[in-house]
Amino acid sequence: MGKKARVSGFIKELGRMAEKVPDKRAGRHNQIYGMADAMRGAFSVFHMQSASFLAHQRSMAQKRGRSNLESVFKLAQIPSDTQIRNMLDGVPANQLEGAYDWLWRQLGQEKQLAGFQTLDGRLLVGLDGIQFFSSAKIHCEQCSRQETEGKTRYHHRALTALVVHPKQPAVLPLAPEFLLPQDGTDKQDSELAAAKRWLPHHADWLKKQRAVILGDDLFSHQPFCELVLAQGLDFILVCKPTSHETLYAWVEAIERGGRISEVTRRVWNGRHGEIWRYRYLNDLPIRAGEDGLQVNWCELTITHELSGERLYHNSFVTSLPLDDQQVKPVTHAGRARWKHENEGHNVLTTRGYHIKHNFGHGQEHLATIMFSLNLLAFFLHTLLDLVDWHYQQIRAALGARRTFFEDARSLMRWQIFASWEALIQFMADGLELPPAPD
């Protein structure tokens, strides 16, 4: 597999992993469809951003004896939608963690990690929750339940982990942790509990990347901060006065004494001047009591230079030491967590991935395996955005992401391509793009 065959390489890897996942049909004879067929077939829907892609390719196969599902996505046989759902329902989503690892290895081999490093070579890993399914009727044993006025509503939620950077438009996903009923407790699962499971599970990789954990105020409490530190990591977490009374009592007392360190600078945003004021303190207790963890606190306030209007304000606690030089990059790193929502969850919801659409629910794991396959398609597309020259040039020539995938699907309805890379080359030739640089 050549260096440029990134999509074909991923499809091959996905098939290898699928051959090892649990198959609830095990023991039955004369199985026509393999688990790799089901996994690759489901992935093709998310990669091509069309719920009808499978139907169109089945129609092509009936008319021509072959389709792009066989040639591009390497299906040996084409299962029906129902067969795919039934086969994947018994597969826990954590069986796909190796697919995320494969994509991260490609990023490393393509020397892309340096572009996401900050704070002297560290990766910023944001944690946040997303609800991707909700129904008053459809449910399974893995659903979370919410009782309101005597009515039950069923949900699926995930804790997503995305690598962000203050100056990068892209975000890079790690394997998510799903909020599921936990053995031995009737208590509903939570984002915080999911984060406490996710962090030790991925600690080895995070430590190698010298990761800094980002999160909202939900996470900025002593037990979670201690867990981050116990993994050999650091944190920058939103810290609100309403949930940190002891810490802010110290801030106010020190402020009255005029001893809060402060750095101010003027920034021109292209239309008007802004005043950026950073304030910080080191070694404050995050909670009351002699065992209160010592953390460092910083805040950023941005105001309109002429009107004095406050344009932005947020404050953070961090395990990183602060001084007049470090408060700026640390605060900007903490602020980068907004990209988790804007460049992550919003893109997954509104830019063709339809992450909150019910692609299949099942009775066991179908909802979570579909979510993870969709997230992997997003990750693969992001990799292409970063490293595939022809993909970049075609996307730039066609404009909107939607136009690119509409054109790709249209071509695949009428012509069979030997691989994804052959399709991309066909589109590049049609647009008369120059050859990709070596």
N, C-alpha and C positions, 0 to 999 in steps of 0.2 A: 504494500500500500504506500503510494508516494506521499511526500510531505503535503502536497496540495489537495489530496483526497480526504479532506477532513470530515465531510458529511458521510461519505462511504465508510470511512474508518469508524465513525461513531455507530453507524447502523450495524456494522459487523460486530462491534463490541457489545451492542445492545442484544444482539442475537445470542452471543456467547453467554451473557449473563442470564438470559431468559431460559436457556437450557438447564440452568441449575436451580431455578426457583421452584417452590412447591407447586405441584400439579395435583389438584384434588381429583383428577381423573385417574390418578396412578392406579395401576392394576387392571385397568380396562384394556381390552384388546381392540385391534383394528382402528387405532386412532389416526384419523386423516390429517388433523392439524397439529402442528407442534406449538409449544409455548412461544417459540421464537416468532412464529407466524402471528400469533395474537399480539405479542408485545410490539413487534415492528408495525403491524397494521394499525394499532392504536396510536403509536407514535407518529405515523404518517399523517394522521388527521391534524395533530397539533403542529407538526413541522410545516405542513402546507396551509395551515390556518383555515381549514374548511371542514365542517362536519359532514359534508356530502362528498368529500374526496374519495372515500372508499366505494361509494355507490357508483360514481363515474368510472372508476377504474374497473370495477366488476363488469360494468356494461361493456367497456373496451375489451376485456378478456373474453366475454361471451361472443363478441363480434369478430375478434381478431385472433383469439386463442392465446393471447398474452397481453400483459399490461405493465405499466410502470411500477405496480406493486411488486411484481417479480423482478424487474430489471433494476429499478432504482432502490427499492426498499427490501429487496432480497427475500420476499415471501416465497416459500416452496408451494404453499396452497393458500387460497384466500378464504378465510373464515367469514361468516356473516357477522354483522354488528352484534347480534345476540350471542353468538358463539364466542366472540372476543370478550364480551362482558362476563360471560359465565366462566371462561377460562381464567381471566385476570382477577376475578372476585376473591379467589383464595390466596392471592399473592400480597404479603405485607409490603408496604411502600419502602421499608428499609432495605429490601432486596435490591433496590436501585441505587444504593449509595455508591457502588462501584462506578456507575455512569458519571456521577459528579466528579469522582476522583479522576476518571479518564480525561474529562474536559479540563480539569485543573492541570493535569500533566501536559496537555497540549498548550495551555497558556504559558507554562514554564518553558517548554521547549521552543516556543515562539518568542521567548524573552519579553513577555507582556506584563509580568508581575511588577517590574520596576515602575511602570507607569501608574500603578495603584498604591505604591508605597509612600508613606509620609512619616513625619516625626522620626527622621533618621532611620528609614528603612523598615517601617512597620506597616502592617495592614490594619485597616479599621473595619471591624465586623459589627454591623448593626443587627440588633434583634428586635423583631416586632411581630405582632399577631395579625392574621387576616382570616376573616370568615368567608368561606367559599361555597357554603351550601346552607340553605335554610328552608324548612318546610313544616307545615302543620300536619302533614299526612305521611309523606315518605320518610322512612327512618330505618336504621339498622342497629345492631348491637354496639357499633362503634360511635354512634351519635352522642353528642352532648344534648342535654335536655334543659329547657327553660320553662318554668311554670309561671304563667301570668294570668291572674283573674280566673283561675280554674282551667285554663287552656294550656296545652303543652305544645311547645315548638321545638323542633329538632334541628341541630346545627352540626356542621363540621368546621373546625378551625385548625389552623396550622401556625406554628411559630416559624417564621422565615428568618434565615440568616444571610445577609447580603454584605459583600465587601463593597465599601463606598470610598470615595475620595473627593475632597472639596472641589477639585478642578476637573474631575472626570464626568462626562455625561452618562457613562455606562455604569451599571452595577453588576456584580458577579455573585451568583447564588451558591451557597453550600447546601447540603442535604437538609431539608426541613425536619422539624419535630412536630408530630401531630398531637393535638389535644384529644385524648381518648380516655375512656373509662379505665382506671387503674386497678389492678388486682388488690384486694384487701381493704378497699375503702369505697364508701358510698358518696364521697365528696366529689363534686364536679372538678374535672381537670382545669388547669389555668395556664395562662401564658408564663407566669413566673415558675410554676412547677415544671412546665415543659422546658423552660430555659435551664433549670437546675438539672434536668436529665441530659439535655443537649450538650451542655458545656463539658462535662467530664468525658462524654463519649467522643468528642472531637478535640480533646485537649492536646494530644500529641501533635497533630497538624497545626493547631493554633499556636502552640508554643514554638514550633519551628519557624512560624511566620512572625513571631514576636507580636501577636495580635493584641489590639486594644479593643475592648468590648464597648459598644455604644448602645444606649437604650434610653427610653423615656423614664419618667419619674417612678413608674411601677417597679423598676429594677434597682433604684438607688436607695437600697436599704441594707443594713449590715449583713444579714445572712448571705445575700447574693454577692455583695462586694467581697466578703470573705471567701466565698466559693471561687470567684474569679482569681483572687490572689493565690489561693491554694493550688490553682492550676499553673502558676507561674506567669500569669497574664496581668494586664492593667485594664483600667476602665475609665471612661468618661461618660457620665450619666446625668441626664436632666435632673435638676434638684429644685423642687418648688417649696416656697416658704410654708404652704399649708400642710405639707406632710413631713416637714423637717423643723419642728419648732425649736428644738434644742440647738441645732446648728445655726439657725438664723438669730437666735437670741445672742449667740456669740458674735455673729456678724454685726448685729446692731450695737452691741456693747463696744466692740472695737471701733465701729464707725463713729460713735459718740466721742471716742478718744482721738479721732482723726488719724488713725493708724492703719487704714486700709490702703494697700498699695494700688496705684492707679497709673494707667498708660492711656494716652489719648492721641489720636491721629485723625487727619482729614483725608477723606476719600472722595474723588470725583466719579460719579456714576454715569457720566455721559450727558446728564441733564442738569444736575445741580450737585452742590457739595454736601457731603455727609460727615458728621462727627461720630467717630467710633471710639467709645470709651470702654476700656477693659478695667475691671477691678478684680483683685484676687487676694486670697489669704491661704497660708499653709497651716497644717496641723490643727484642724478643728474636729471636735467629736461629732460623728454622724448621728449619734443618739445619746440620750442621758445615761448616766451610770458610769462606774469606774471602768467597765469593759468596753466603753464606746470606742469604736474604730476611728482612728485618726485619719482624716481625709483632707484633701486640698479643695478649695472652693474658688470658682471664678465666674464672672458674668460679663456679658457684652450687651451694651446698649447703643443703638444707632439712632441718631436724631438728624432731622433736616437742618442743614446749616443755617438757613435764614429764618424759617418759621419756628424751629425748635420742636416740631412734631416728632414724637417717638415712632420710628419706623420698625424697630425690631428690639426685642429684649428676651434674653434667656440666661439661665444660670446653670452651672454644672458642678458636680463633685467628681474628683478624679484622684487616682493613685499616683499620677505623674507629678513631679515637683514643679512648682511654678516660680518664675521670676519675670522681670520686665521683658526678656526676650522670648521665653517659652509660653507666656500666657496667650500670645496671639495664635501660634499654630495649634496649641491645645484647644483653645476656644473654637477655632475654625474647624478642627476635627470633630468636636462635639456637635457643632452646628450642621455638619455634613449628614447627620442622621436623617434630615428631611428628605434626602435623596432616596432613602429606603421607601418612603411613601410615593414620592413623585416619579422617580425613575424605575421603581420596582413595582409596587402594588398597583399604581395607577396605569402603568403601561400594560401590566398583565390583565387589567380589567377592561381597558378601553382601546387597546391597539391591536386587536385581532386575536388575542389569546383567549378572551372571554373566560377568565379563570373562575368566575362565579357561576358559570353556566353548568347545569347538571348534565354532564356527558355520560352519566351512568352511575347508579347508586349501589345496587347490589345488596347483599346481606352481610358481607364481611369487610373486605378491604377495597372494593372497587373505586369508591369516591376518592380515597387517598392515593391509590396508584395512578388514577387519571390525573389528579392534581400534580403529582410528581413528574409524570411524563410531559405534561404541559410546561412545567417549570424547566425541565431539561431542554425542551424545544427553545424556550426563551434563552437559555444559557448557550445553546449551540448557535443560535442566531447572533447573540452577542459576540461569541468567538469569531464568527464570520465577519461581523462589523469591524472587528479589531485587526484581523490578520489576512483576510481574503481580498486581494486587490481587485479581482474582477467583480466579486460580489459588491464591494464598495462602489466601484465605478458604475455598475448597472443600477444599484440603488440610487446613486446620485443623478443618473440620467433620467430615471423614471419618476423621481420625486418621492411621493408618499410610499410608505411600506405596503399599504393596501394595494397600490398599483403593481408593485413588483410581484406579490403573491397571486394577484388576479391573472397577470400575464403568464406566470409560471404554471398555474393550474390550467389555463387555456391551452398552452402548448402541450401539456401532458394529456389533455383530453383527445388530441388529434395525432400525437406522435409518440412513439416509444423511444425512450432514451436509455442508453446503456448504464448511466449512472447520474447522480446529481451533478457531478462535475461536467458531464457531457451536456446536460441541460444549460448550465451556466455558460459553457463555452459557446453553445448555440446562440444564446441571448447576447453574449458579448460580440460575436461575429455579426449578428443582425444589427447591432447598434454601431458597428464598425469601430469598436474600441481597439486600441493598440494592444499588442501582447503584454501579458503581465511581466513585470521586471523579475529578474532572477533573485 
